[in-house]
Amino acid sequence: MSETQLTGNADTNKLLLVIIAILLPPLAVGLKAGMGTSLLINIILWILFYIPGLIHALYVILK
């Protein structure tokens, strides 16, 4: 595989995670960070208010 193909796959994965984060933020955080404190924080934020959960999910995915 060339470096261009590997970079393209990473960009595609990130784009798919952003789409999932818009629909269901805890799922995107779980896929990116695994079971841990980030997921727990995101679930709490998402239950309380949707927008903070979305912002946290985008932060975890794009950092």
Phi, psi and omega per residue, in radians:
M1 nan 2.475 3.104
S2 -1.501 2.890 -3.128
E3 -1.127 -0.566 3.134
T4 -1.118 -0.719 3.130
Q5 -1.161 -0.688 3.127
L6 -1.147 -0.725 3.110
T7 -1.148 -0.689 3.102
G8 -1.077 -0.694 3.113
N9 -1.142 -0.700 3.133
A10 -1.140 -0.716 3.108
D11 -1.144 -0.696 3.121
T12 -1.134 -0.756 3.120
N13 -1.084 -0.738 -3.139
K14 -1.127 -0.715 3.118
L15 -1.102 -0.754 3.107
L16 -1.118 -0.682 3.097
L17 -1.142 -0.643 3.100
V18 -1.139 -0.726 3.110
I19 -1.107 -0.758 3.103
I20 -1.115 -0.660 3.141
A21 -1.106 -0.624 3.112
I22 -1.163 -0.665 -3.107
L23 -1.424 -0.769 -3.059
L24 -2.630 1.518 -3.025
P25 -0.949 -0.759 -3.125
P26 -1.084 -0.574 3.116
L27 -1.123 -0.761 3.135
A28 -1.118 -0.734 3.123
V29 -1.160 -0.694 3.108
G30 -1.104 -0.684 3.115
L31 -1.215 -0.629 -3.092
K32 -1.429 -0.871 -2.995
A33 -1.778 -0.238 -3.108
G34 1.410 -3.028 -3.132
M35 -1.372 1.980 -3.134
G36 -3.013 -2.809 -3.070
T37 -1.187 -0.592 3.117
S38 -1.070 -0.719 3.126
L39 -1.164 -0.744 3.138
L40 -1.107 -0.791 3.102
I41 -1.050 -0.741 -3.110
N42 -1.170 -0.689 3.125
I43 -1.097 -0.746 3.128
I44 -1.113 -0.811 3.117
L45 -1.082 -0.698 -3.095
W46 -1.203 -0.649 3.112
I47 -1.198 -0.732 -3.126
L48 -1.208 -0.907 -3.134
F49 -2.587 2.471 -3.101
Y50 -1.209 -0.787 -3.015
I51 -1.101 -0.819 3.087
P52 -1.063 -0.624 3.074
G53 -1.131 -0.680 3.102
L54 -1.159 -0.786 3.140
I55 -1.095 -0.748 3.113
H56 -1.105 -0.739 3.126
A57 -1.089 -0.761 3.125
L58 -1.136 -0.646 3.086
Y59 -1.079 -0.804 -3.116
V60 -1.130 -0.701 -3.095
I61 -1.250 -0.729 -2.990
L62 -1.607 -0.111 -3.120
K63 -1.268 nan nan
